[in-house]
Amino acid sequence: MQNKTHLQERNSEFWKATGFIIWGFIVAINFLPGQIGLISNLSQALDFSSKISGTVAPNILIVLFRHILTFASGFAIIAAGYGFGKFLFQKLLKNFKPGNVFLYHFGFGQGALIFFLLFFGYLGLLYKSVIYCIILAGLLLCFSSKNEINFSGSKVGKFSFFEKTLFFILIFSAAVNLMGSLIPETYFDSLVYHLSIPRWWLLHHKIAIAPYVNQTYYPLNMEVLFTAAISFSNSSGAKMINWFFALATCVLIYETAFSLTRKRGISIFSAVLYYTTPLLMMQTWRTGNEIGQGLWEILMIFNMLRYFKSEKKIYLILAGAAMGLSLGAKHPAMMSLLSVTGAFWLWNIFKIKLPLKAILKKYTLFLAFTVLTAGPWYMKTFIATGNPLFPQFAGKISDFRGELRENFGNFTTDQPAITHPKNIATALWDVTMGKHQGAFPGAVYLILAILLLIKKPLNNETKFLLFYLIPYTFLWITVGGAYLRRFLPGLTSTAVLLGTYLAAIDNSDNGLKSFVKTFMALLMLFNVYFSFVMVVGGHGALNFLMAKEDEYTYIRRPRMAHPKYGGEVFRYINTELAASAVILFISETRPFYAERDFIWTTAVMGKNPIVEWSNSSESAQQLYEKLKEHKVSHLFFSLAEYHRLKGYNMFYWSENGREVFKTFWERYIALEYQSDYSYLYRITEEKHILPKNLILEDTAIR
């Protein structure tokens, strides 16, 4: 009887293994043909782009020294945050000494640094000298005593070939990401607000609402750290924050996976699975906020799992604080909050079988610290608008609409919600196969996902991850439109979950585990190669890294997903204009590289100040006075950007406003500089040559 049962189990494992292999090949066969062409493009990717006429290449030694300073600036900020975290835990939680306490120092220390900068920013004291003092204080706290960093399982025997292979992939990935992080920022959203808002804060020495830029109402935890970086570095210094955060997230994933599996190799696999996600790698080359959001989300899950094991309230409190920091990074973290809320209640009702009153008491503690740590951002927005989620639900929770255009509704994602059952069911396949915008997850996640159907959960904690990720994934597909950037934070827990199922295979006696590990490692290595080609080919990183061109020449090159940008105009602004100049950007929405004060707007949802002021003026003289009131000395107009963004109807003149602007142009506008379809105009009362009015030309307004 026992032999028969054993035989049935072996047959069951055989068919499961067969099913997994067939599924893996189906995914790979459908996935790889769309990517395989990259393999033949390596020599082309390594070629330097042709030199732009008239540009002077910088000194390579100076450039290499700047790269070192850029890396050092990012490290200084991260280390300062770590120092604040270490200090707070040593003073406030003296008896809290888990083996991997350094994770808490890092994760919550960055939050502490953000709060310090926020405090001085709200007071209007956001001066470089103040930022330098805060960073220096954090560094002193960091290195004033020994930093004990211990990884779970690090001393459990020699490293296997599989583990060494994973380390190689991780190091290769980190090197590729470092290349992308050291090049100047060209990502559209960053130049519109992720970096432009911090630049504006520094110019005005305060954290406040920028007129006509509704993104300044957002929660902006990561942007506060970017502010510190660009206060003594450049856009690459801000990118380094994400580079360090991504590696720290890998450590958190490793520790979370190890707590569930007790397997070092599988835990490293979970971390590398996340880190080699192509879109995640690309985000380390950008100054977005999804990586920070993801770090705090996995820190929340890490503490939640520890709470379920120990029932110590401190872990529940820390889980709430981590969730709050994630909500302070970006509104979509609300998907995580809703999902962990559901998982928390389901777990306690069906697994722990606690009374509802007891569950409510525990959840209230978690939620209180969530609200407390997210509060500074949402309270600021609530005070300013009466709606803590503005610009979402604008005009509904409160009457305030700010500078939103009248025809603009809720802004949730770059892709519409998915509601059709068939599209919901095929969403994970469609994302993997690149059928959605920005869909670069690689094939590993989808291949491993079949294990959720053919393998049992490894343990009870794995079931909690299922309770958490099933609604999270559903919300991302439906509300978030399966836009992968919105789910990058969720991939941290997904990597842990899939690692636990890989651990179940690793525990089996059949030969499937060797095949799976080899196959997964090859696919992850392909992801890294794909990303390498993207950074050196698609972004032309070697041109800047090896001093073939300077920053202004680099940013003016049109490249994949990064439209034409007036680099030479910014060079002129920063070297020729008086320090008192104020530039009004009227079609170009990416002002970051201007080192002079500026007023700008966003094409998607914001009003255009030049149109608003023209439409509300009765004469050209009145418009001129309004510009003088705002100290505007120059106008920046990009014809290329206007044509690219004209679908958003940026120039919505009234009949009178159009005539007012036409007359104003003829009286007060002189061309100062032009390059790459970008024009810098000077406002003057002196006699001047009248430039062509491209803004009102029929060809420009169709």
Salt bridges, closest charged atoms under 4 A:
GLU13 OE1 - LYS455 NZ 2.92
GLU163 OE2 - ARG264 NE 3.02
ASP189 OD2 - ARG485 NH1 3.65
GLU223 OE2 - HIS194 ND1 2.63
GLU290 OE2 - LYS330 NZ 2.40
GLU290 OE2 - ARG485 NH2 2.74
GLU311 OE1 - LYS362 NZ 3.45
ASP430 OD1 - LYS435 NZ 3.76
ASP506 OD2 - LYS263 NZ 3.18
ASP506 OD1 - LYS517 NZ 2.86
GLU549 OE1 - ARG557 NE 2.91
ASP550 OD2 - ARG571 NH1 2.79
GLU568 OE2 - ARG556 NH1 3.84
GLU568 OE1 - ARG571 NE 2.89
GLU588 OE2 - ARG590 NE 2.65
ASP597 OD1 - HIS204 NE2 3.01
GLU641 OE2 - ARG590 NH2 3.62
GLU641 OE2 - ARG644 NE 2.75
GLU666 OE2 - LYS662 NZ 2.98
GLU672 OE1 - HIS634 NE2 3.34
GLU672 OE1 - ARG682 NH1 3.08
ASP676 OD2 - ARG556 NE 2.85
GLU697 OE2 - LYS692 NZ 3.01
